[in-house]
C-alpha cells in the first residue's frame, strides 16, 4: 500500500512554516530543495524538512493537512518541538545532497 505524508518545511532561520501533502516524500522534498516549481516555498526559501506524519491513505493526509493549516503558529511549533526540538533538517542524509 502506498503511504502518504503531511510535512512541514521551514527556511534556514525558521521564520516561515509551510505545510504540504504528498504521496512521495523523498521526491517532493527534492523538488523543494531544487526549487523545481515556482511558488511559496521557492519564494521564501523553505527547503528544510522539520516535521512529517505518515498515513495509509491520501484522504487521511489531506484531512490532517487541512486541520494543521487551520491551526496557529504556536500549535505548529509545538508539534515540531515535540519530535524535533532542534529543528534540524530531517532529510539530511537522504538520497540527495543539495
C-alpha contacts under 8 A as a table, 3 or more apart, distances in Angstrom:
res1	aa1	res2	aa2	distance
1	X	56	X	7.18
2	X	23	X	7.22
2	X	56	X	6.83
2	X	57	X	7.56
3	X	23	X	6.05
3	X	24	X	7.83
3	X	54	X	6.62
3	X	55	X	5.70
3	X	56	X	4.96
3	X	57	X	6.45
3	X	58	X	7.50
4	X	21	X	7.35
4	X	22	X	5.74
4	X	23	X	4.20
4	X	24	X	6.96
4	X	25	X	7.81
4	X	54	X	5.77
4	X	55	X	5.04
4	X	56	X	6.19
4	X	57	X	6.08
4	X	58	X	5.29
4	X	61	X	6.21
5	X	21	X	5.52
5	X	22	X	5.34
5	X	23	X	6.06
5	X	24	X	7.62
5	X	25	X	6.60
5	X	52	X	6.57
5	X	53	X	5.51
5	X	54	X	4.64
5	X	55	X	5.95
5	X	58	X	7.69
5	X	61	X	5.96
6	X	19	X	7.03
6	X	20	X	5.66
6	X	21	X	4.41
6	X	22	X	6.66
6	X	52	X	5.46
6	X	53	X	5.33
6	X	54	X	6.79
6	X	61	X	5.84
6	X	62	X	7.65
6	X	64	X	7.35
6	X	65	X	6.08
7	X	19	X	5.65
7	X	20	X	5.36
7	X	21	X	6.25
7	X	49	X	7.20
7	X	50	X	7.77
7	X	51	X	5.60
7	X	52	X	4.08
7	X	53	X	6.49
8	X	17	X	6.41
8	X	18	X	5.48
8	X	19	X	4.65
8	X	20	X	6.56
8	X	49	X	5.96
8	X	50	X	5.79
8	X	51	X	5.06
8	X	52	X	6.20
9	X	17	X	5.73
9	X	18	X	5.06
9	X	19	X	6.53
9	X	46	X	5.59
9	X	47	X	5.87
9	X	48	X	5.18
9	X	49	X	4.63
9	X	50	X	5.87
9	X	51	X	7.34
10	X	13	X	7.83
10	X	14	X	5.38
10	X	15	X	7.00
10	X	16	X	5.33
10	X	17	X	4.82
10	X	18	X	6.24
10	X	45	X	7.71
10	X	46	X	4.60
10	X	47	X	6.17
10	X	48	X	5.25
10	X	49	X	6.74
10	X	50	X	7.02
11	X	14	X	5.16
11	X	15	X	6.55
11	X	16	X	6.18
11	X	17	X	7.70
11	X	44	X	7.02
11	X	45	X	5.44
11	X	46	X	4.27
11	X	47	X	6.07
11	X	48	X	6.01
12	X	15	X	7.96
12	X	45	X	7.83
12	X	46	X	7.64
12	X	48	X	7.09
14	X	17	X	7.26
14	X	87	X	7.92
16	X	44	X	7.46
16	X	46	X	7.30
17	X	46	X	7.66
18	X	41	X	7.14
18	X	46	X	7.16
19	X	65	X	6.98
19	X	68	X	7.77
19	X	69	X	6.83
20	X	65	X	6.88
21	X	61	X	6.58
21	X	62	X	6.57
21	X	65	X	6.69
22	X	25	X	6.02
22	X	28	X	6.95
22	X	58	X	7.80
23	X	58	X	7.03
24	X	27	X	5.58
24	X	28	X	6.11
25	X	28	X	5.11
25	X	29	X	6.04
26	X	29	X	5.32
26	X	30	X	6.20
26	X	94	X	7.66
26	X	95	X	8.00
27	X	30	X	5.10
27	X	31	X	6.28
28	X	31	X	5.02
28	X	32	X	6.38
29	X	32	X	5.01
29	X	33	X	6.14
29	X	47	X	7.25
29	X	49	X	7.49
29	X	91	X	7.79
30	X	33	X	5.06
30	X	34	X	6.13
30	X	96	X	7.37
31	X	34	X	5.27
31	X	35	X	5.84
31	X	36	X	5.09
31	X	37	X	7.24
32	X	35	X	4.96
32	X	36	X	6.51
32	X	37	X	7.52
32	X	41	X	6.82
32	X	42	X	7.04
32	X	46	X	7.35
32	X	47	X	5.58
33	X	36	X	7.88
33	X	46	X	7.99
33	X	47	X	5.07
33	X	48	X	7.93
33	X	98	X	6.90
34	X	98	X	7.46
35	X	38	X	6.70
35	X	41	X	7.82
35	X	42	X	5.47
37	X	42	X	7.27
38	X	41	X	7.71
38	X	42	X	5.78
38	X	43	X	7.24
39	X	42	X	5.56
39	X	43	X	6.01
40	X	43	X	5.16
40	X	44	X	6.11
41	X	44	X	5.30
41	X	45	X	5.56
41	X	46	X	4.69
41	X	47	X	7.06
42	X	45	X	4.95
42	X	46	X	6.43
43	X	46	X	7.95
48	X	88	X	7.72
48	X	89	X	5.09
48	X	90	X	7.57
48	X	91	X	7.55
49	X	52	X	7.77
49	X	88	X	7.76
49	X	89	X	5.04
49	X	90	X	5.40
49	X	91	X	6.03
50	X	80	X	6.56
50	X	84	X	6.74
50	X	87	X	5.59
50	X	88	X	6.21
50	X	89	X	5.52
50	X	90	X	5.76
51	X	79	X	7.86
51	X	80	X	5.75
51	X	83	X	7.38
51	X	84	X	7.16
51	X	90	X	7.34
54	X	61	X	7.63
55	X	58	X	7.00
55	X	60	X	6.43
55	X	61	X	5.91
56	X	60	X	7.44
57	X	60	X	5.40
57	X	61	X	6.64
58	X	61	X	4.97
58	X	62	X	6.13
59	X	62	X	5.15
59	X	63	X	6.18
60	X	63	X	5.13
60	X	64	X	6.21
61	X	64	X	5.11
61	X	65	X	6.04
62	X	65	X	4.96
62	X	66	X	6.28
63	X	66	X	5.34
63	X	67	X	6.42
64	X	67	X	5.04
64	X	68	X	6.14
65	X	68	X	5.13
65	X	69	X	6.06
66	X	69	X	5.16
66	X	70	X	6.23
67	X	70	X	5.26
67	X	71	X	6.72
68	X	71	X	5.30
68	X	76	X	7.26
69	X	72	X	7.76
71	X	75	X	6.27
71	X	76	X	7.10
72	X	75	X	5.61
72	X	76	X	6.69
73	X	76	X	5.07
73	X	77	X	6.11
74	X	77	X	5.00
74	X	78	X	6.02
75	X	78	X	5.01
75	X	79	X	6.35
76	X	79	X	5.23
76	X	80	X	6.40
77	X	80	X	5.09
77	X	81	X	5.99
78	X	81	X	5.06
78	X	82	X	6.08
79	X	82	X	5.22
79	X	83	X	6.77
80	X	83	X	5.54
80	X	84	X	5.41
80	X	85	X	6.56
80	X	87	X	7.12
81	X	84	X	5.08
81	X	85	X	4.01
81	X	86	X	7.36
81	X	87	X	7.30
82	X	85	X	6.26
84	X	87	X	5.32
84	X	88	X	6.80
85	X	88	X	7.97
89	X	92	X	5.68
91	X	94	X	5.51
92	X	97	X	7.85
93	X	96	X	7.20
93	X	97	X	7.39
94	X	97	X	7.62
